[in-house]
Amino acid sequence: MKTTFKYDHYYKYEELKSNLEFFAKKYPRLCKLEVNCVTEEGRNQYAVTLTNTATGDPLSKPGWYLDGNIHAGEVTASMTAMYTVDWLLTNYKKDEEIKKLLDTTTVYVIPRVTPDGAETYLTTPYTLRSVNREYLPEKGGIKEEDLDGDGVIRMMRIPTKYGAWKKDPQNPDSMVLREPSDHDGEFYDIYPEGYLEENDDVNLKSKKASWGLDFNRNFPYGWFPESRQPGAGKYPLSNPETKALCDFVLSHPNVGGAAIGHTSGGIILYPPGTRPAKAAFANDIKVLKEIAEMGKQELGYTPMNIFDSFMDDQENYDSGAFDDWCFQTQGIPAYTMEFWDLNGLVGVPFDWGSRSEEPMSKKLERFNACMQWVKENAPQYFSPWQKMQHPSFGEVEIGGFNYKFTHQNPPEHLLVKTCEDDARFNLRFAFAMPRLEIASVEKEKVAKDIYKITAVIGNTGYLPTNLSDEAVKLGVNKPVKAEISAEEIISGKKTEELGDLSGFSRTVTGTHFYGNISTVFSAAAKKKVSWVVRAPKGTEIIVKASQEKAGTACAAVTL
């Protein structure tokens, strides 16, 4: 797949900014770059609007939304978003599918939600959840730090007779749990590489992360305070970065679908995330599954409902997420894309939704398989145990793989494949939006200078114009409107409201008892509207159909 820039490394802020500015300058008719918010450290959260403005205003077309990097370390997601922008613009004149998409649809992209957090992740040894801002800091424990100066915070094993670990006699790089009967030998505690901060307790612990904010727990739907949901923030949308996302969706009412980029796990999560799928509307779940199936075809990822399969604790479930806000307040089909699955790649996948506690032996099997894969496929990110003198513990050993670019994100040489696969899914998802057309406009002369105008308005898209039954329940669906340009209307209103139009997702199909396939009944995707108007012969009458999610269509008839 052809692109302008390379996707063999992770972009720091200045490169991301430079590439976006390049696209806005090179393709002014197709690409508009805006600052969606400015972070506390003065970086821009950029919003990109992609559409052919020669074929209509961006808000007059169905809209589709893509983002990445709500979590600071999940930089694969910002790269897949950047790749999609690049691929669509670079190939607009050469690829008929891409041209059709940008001629008829508006694609919105916020490639890096947390530029401050991502920059810290990419330029320092530290890992963090969302942003490098202190949040309810606590003192005491082993604070993560790069002691040996190699730019990575690895594992640190500390010899102690109280330790729960011992060396694996079969593998010098690995560790095994101490048996209950082990009483003599070398035993260890294993902590992240770091310093011991002030600690009144004689027992060791890891220091609680001071950068504990979790942007994906800060959205208004299902928000809980810190006591129930760690990292949720002081109140919903208390972070400028998260508020900017909600404001963006609300100010772009044509958005009809959303793909929200995360890592990792190799799964495609669909809502609801605060109640079981069986408690949602059956038609909505059908649609959510069918779109997710396209993601499975392109990326090989497993689709699953957030609440049923992803939440281990269904009483104190994680919530306050962006996908749930999109779907459960706006009715927008929204997906969390968990890119990259090292566990599955090494043959020891995580069993999502099992509800049973995984034995430690399985976890160690997976860890060792991942470590072996890193040694063989990304050796630059592996270090064997190395001895060093620790200021608090004496001689310790530091080693292991770099979690950032092996487990949380793919090594750079494997990044482009994920970007390519996701771009193909994004194209297909965006084409699933509702789309208005005027199927026909007919005139019938009633008397001198009096005509009956009849139009059939249709939705040719997969999704209904209301997007979901959830939107109808919430009361956020907007009707399709048909407007006629005639100055004198004898019968009918200048603007008629037609309600919702189904998409072909609502067509019922099946197989006959004797084996034939059939359409049981078609979706209610078309409606007829009529006016009686007075106008001289030769007058051009224009009929316009519009709906915020499905776009605008016009047709003319001459009397």
N, C-alpha and C positions, 0 to 999 in steps of 0.2 A: 504494500500500500504506500503510495507516494505521499511524502510530507515535505514541508520546507525545512524544518529543523530536525535534529537528531533526538532520539528518545532512548539513549544509552547511558543516561545519568539522571540524577534528580536535580531539578532546577532550584537554585537559590533565588531569593526575591528579585535581585536585579536582573537576572536572566529571564525570569518569568515576565517581569515588567517590560523588558526590552522587546521580547517576542510579541507580547500583546500590542505594544505600541507600533511595532512593525506591521502587524496585520491591519490595524486600524488605518494606518497611513496608506498601505498598498491596496487595500480593498475598501475604499470609503463607501461604495454603494452597497456593500454586503456586510460590513462590520462596523459596529459602533462600540467604543470603549468608554466606560464611565467608572467613576469612583463611587462605590456603594457605601463605604464608610472609611474613616481614617482611624487606625488603631492608636492605642496609647503611646506606642513607640514611633508613631508617625508614618507607618506603612499603609498602603492602600489595599483595601479589599476591593478587587476589581469585578465589575459586571460587564459581560460581553453580550451584545445583541447581534445575532446573525440572521439576516434575511435580505432578500433582494428588494430594496426600497423602491425600485422602479415598478414593481408589481403591487405596491400598496404599503400603507403605513404598517409598522410592526404590530401595533395593537389591533389592526383590522384582520389579522390572520390567526389561525390556531397557534397557541404557544406551547412550548415544551421546555422544561427546566432541567439543568444539569449542574451539579456542584462537586466539590472535593475538599478534603482536608478540614473537616469540622474538628477532627482530632489531629493534633500537631504532628504526631509521628506517622500518620497514615498518608505518607506523601505519594504513594502510588496513585491515590485517587486524584490528586491535583495533576499528575502527569497524564492520566487517562483523559481528564477533562481538557487539558492543553492539547493533547493529540487529536481529540475530536474537533476542536476549533481549527487546528492546522489542516487536518484532512479535508474537512468540508470546504474551507476556503481555497486551498491549493488545487483541489480537483473540481471546483465548481464548473469550469468551462469544458471539462473533459469527461465528466461522469454524469449521465442523464438522470440517474436516481438522486444524486446530490443536488443537481440543478433544480429538479422538480421539488425537492424538499425546501430549498431556500427560496424558491419562487412562490411557494404556497404556504409556508410555515415560518414561524419565528422561533428560533432556538436561543434560549438564554443560558449563559454559562457563568457561574462564579467559581473559577478554578481553585482558588485557595481562600477558604473561609477564615483561617487563622494565620495570616502571614507572620505575625510576631512569634507564635508558637512554632511554626514550621521552620523559621529561620534559626531559632534556638536549637531545634532538633538537628538541623543539617549542618550547623557550624560549631557545635560543641559536643562533648561526650554525653550530654545529658539526654534522658528520655523524659517525656512529660505527656500529660493527657491532652490538654487543649492549649494552654497559654502560660507563658512565664510570668504570671502575676501571683503574688502570695495570696493564699486563701486559707484562713484558719490554721496558721502554722503551729506546730508543736515542737518542743525541744526534746532531745534525748534519743539515743540510738546511733546506729551506724549510718552515716550520711553518705550517699553515693558520690564517689569522686574518682577521677582517673588518676590513680596513684603512680602508675609507672610511665605516664606521659605518652601512651601510644594512641591516644584519641578515642579510646573505647572503655566503657565501664563493663567489666566482665564479672565472672564469679570470683569470690575470694574464699579459700578454705583455711580455717583457723584450727590448728591442732588443740584438742581439749579432751580430757577424759570424760567429760559430760556430753560429748558430741553424739549425734544420731546417725552420722555417716561414716563410712570407711571406704578405702580404695577398692575398686573392683580388681580382683586378682587376674581377671581375664583381659582387662582393658585399662591400661595405665591412664587414659584420658577421662575415664568414667568413674562414677561413684555408685555405691550400693548402700542400701539401708543397713544399719547395724542390726544383727539378730538379737532377739531378747536374751539369748544365752551368752552373748559376747561380753566377756569381762576383762580380757587382756588384749592389748593391741593398740594400734594407732587409730584414733577416732577424731572426727572433725565436726565443726559447725561450718555451714556454707552460707555466706551472705553476699550481697553485691559488693564489689570493690568499693572501698571508701574509708573515711575516717570515723573514729568514735567521737561523737559529740557528747557534751555534758549529759550524764546519766546517773541518777541516784540509785538505780536498781543494780544489783550485782549480776543480774542476768541480762544477756544481750538481746537486742531486738533491732530490726530495721527501722530507721527513722521514717516517720510519716512524711509523705511528699508535701513540700510546702507549696508546690504549684499544682494544687489539687482540683482546680476548676474543671468541670466536664461540660463543655458546651452542649453536648447532646442529652443533657439532663436539665437544661435551662429554658426549654420551650414551654409555652403556656399550657398545653394540654397534658394533663397527668403530672404536672409539676408537684413535687413534695419538698419540704424543707430538709436541711442537712441531716437531721436525726433519722429521717426515713430514706433519703436519697443522697448519698455522698457526692459532693461536687456540683450540686444543683444550683449553687449561687444564692445570693441573699433574697432574690425574688425572681419571678419569671422575666426573661429577657433583660436581666441585669447586666449582661455583657453587650457592649456595642456591636460586636460581631454577630451575635445571634439575633438581636433586634433588627439589624440590617437585613437579615434573610427574610424574616416575616414581613417587614415593610416592603421588601422587593416583590414578594409574591402578591401582596395585597395591592400594590400599585401597578401590577401587570396582570389584570384580571383575565387575560386570555390564556394563562398557564393552565394546561389540562392534564399534565403528567409530569412526574419528577423522578429523577434518578440521583440518589444521594450517595456519594462515594466514600467508602471506608476500607480498612483492612483489619483483619484477615480472616480466612476461614473457607473461602471458596463457596460462598452461599449467597443466595438472592433472597432477601427477607421482604415479605409483604405484610401490610397491616391487616387487621388491627393488632396493636401491641399491648393493649390494656384489657382485652377480653378475648375469649376463644373465637376461632373462626366461625364456629357454629352459631355464635351470637350475632354475627354480621349477616347482611343480606346475601342470599345464595347467588344472585346474579353478580354481585360485586366480587365475591370470592372466585367465581368462575372466570371473570375478566382478569382479576389479579393473577390467577394461576396461568391463564393463557398467555399473557404478556411475559410473565416470568419464564415460561417455557421457551420463549424466543431467546431469553438470556442464557438458558441452559444449552440451547443449540449452539450459540456463538461462543460462550465462555466455558461450557462444561460444568457450570456450578449448579448446586442443588437448590431449587426453590423451596422455601418453607415459610409458614406463618410465624410471625414474631412471637406471639403469645404461646401458641401451642408447642412450638419446637425449640425456640431459642431461649425462652425464659425457664431456667431451672427452678426458680422459686416463684410460684404463681400466686402467692399471697403478697409477698414483698417484692414484686417484680420491678425491674428498672423501667423508668418512664420519664416523661418530659422530653421525648425525642422529636426530632424535626419531621420524620416520616409520619408519626402519629398526628402531629399538629396539621400537616398537609391534608391527611385523609380524614381525620376525625373532627376537624373544624371547617375545612374547605371542600371536602369531598373529592380531593384530587388523588388519583391512584399514584402512590409514591413507593419507591423501592429503596432499600438500603443494600448497596452492592458491597459485599465483603470480598474484596479482591485478594488473590494469592492464597494458596493453601499448601504450605510446606508439609503439614502433617499428612495430607492425602497423597502428596507427591512421593513421600518416603514409604507409603504403604501402611501407615498406622493412623488412619483418619480418626477425628473426634466424632463420637456418636451423639450428634445434636438431638435433643429431645428424648434421651433415654430415661431421664428422671432417676436413674440409679447412680450411686456414687461409684466412680471409676476406681478400681484398685490401684494402689501405688505402683504395682508391678507393671501395669499397662502404661501409666504415665512415664515411668522410667524407660520402658521399651520405646515409647515415642520419642522421648528426649534423646536417647542414644542413637536412634535411627536418624533423627534430624542432625545431630552432631556429626555422624559419619557422612551424611550427605554433604554437609558444609565442607568437611575436610576434602572430599573428592571433587566437588563441583564449584566451590567458592573458597578455595584455601586461603585467599587473602583476608578472609574474615574469621579465620580460626587461629587460636594461639594455644599451644600446650601449656600445662601448668609451669609457671616460672616462680622461683623463690624470690622473696624480697623481705626486707626488714620493715616491719610496721611500727609506727611510733607508739602504739598502744598494746599490740599483741605479740611483739617480737617477730619471729620468722613466720611468714604466711606464704601461701602460694596463690597466684592469680592466673586464670586461664579460662578457656571456653570460646564460644563463638560470639560474633557481633550480632546481637539480637536484631538490631535495627534493619539491616539489609540482608537478612537471611530468613528470619521468621516473621517479622512484622511487615516487611516489604521484600520483593524479590531482588536478588543480586542484579546489578545493572544490566548484565548481558541477557537477562530474561525479561526485562521490563517491557520491551517493545511489543512482545507477543500479547501481553495482557492489554496493552493500549490498543492494538489492532482489533483484537476480539471484542473489546468493549465498544469501540467505535462502530462496528457493524451492528451490535445490539442497539446502540443509541439511535442509529438511523432508522431501524425497524420500529423501535418504540415511538419515535417522533411521528412516524407515518400512521400510527394508530389513533391519532387525535381525531375528534369529530370535525367534519368539513361540510359546510353548507354549499348547496348548488341550487340554481333555479332550473328544475328539470324541463319546464315548459312555460310559455306565456302565450295565451291565445286571446284573440279579440272576437267579439260578436256584435254586429251592428244591431241595435235595438230600435232606433229611430234616427232621424236626421241629427247628426252631431252627438248622438248618445250611444255609448258602447259599453258592453260588459267585458271586463278584463278578468281573465282567470289564470292564476299562476299555480304551479305545483312546486312547492319548496321541499327539498330533500337533504338528508344527511348521508353522504357517501362514506363517512368514516367508520372505523371499528367501534369507537366509544360513542355513547349517546351524548347529545348536547349537554345534558345535565351531569355527565361524567359517571355518576354513580347514584345508586339508591340512597347511599349515605348522605349525599348532597341534598337530595329531596327531603329526607328526614330532618336535616339541619336547616332547611329553608334557605339555602344559599344558591340554589339553582335559579338561573335566569331564563326567561322564555325566549324562544325564537321570535323575532319581529319581522313582519313584512310591511314594506312602505311603498306607496305609489306616488309618482311625481305629479299626477294630475292636479290642476289647480281647483277644479270644481268637481266634487264628489257627490253624487246623488245618493248612492247606497254604499255603506261600509265606512270604516274609519280610515283616515290617511295612513295611520300605522296600526296594523292588526297584530295582536299577540297570539301566537300559535302554540304556546306551551313548549314541551320538550319533544325532540325527535330522537327516536332510537337509532343506534348504530347497528351494523350487521352482527355485532356481538350478541344482540338479542334475538336474532333469527334462530328458530328452533329446528334442528336437523336430526335425522335419525336413519335407521335402516328398516326396510319393510320386512315382514315376517318371512317372505320368500326370497329375501336377499338383496333387493334393490335399495340403493341409497335414496334419500328423499329429503325435501324441505317440508317439515310439518306445517309451519307457517312463517311467513316473513316478518321481520321486525317492522314496527310502525315508524318507518324512517322517512315517510313523506306525508305532507298535508296540503290540501287544496285551499286556496283563498280567492275570493272574488270581490270585485268592485264594479259599480256602475258609475261611469264618469261622463261628463259633458265636455267635448273638445272638438274643434274643427277637424275635418278630414286632413290627413297629412301630418298631424301632430305626433311627435315621438313621445311615447309614454315609457318611463323607466320604472321597473319594479326592483326593489332592493330588499334582500334578506340579510339579517344580521343576528348574531348571538355572540357573546363575549368569548366563549370557549371554542366556537366553531367557525368564527371568521365572518366574512362578508361576501355576498354574491350579488351580481346585478345582471339584468337582462332588459332588453328594449323591444318594443313593438310599435310599429307605425300605423296609425289609424287611417 
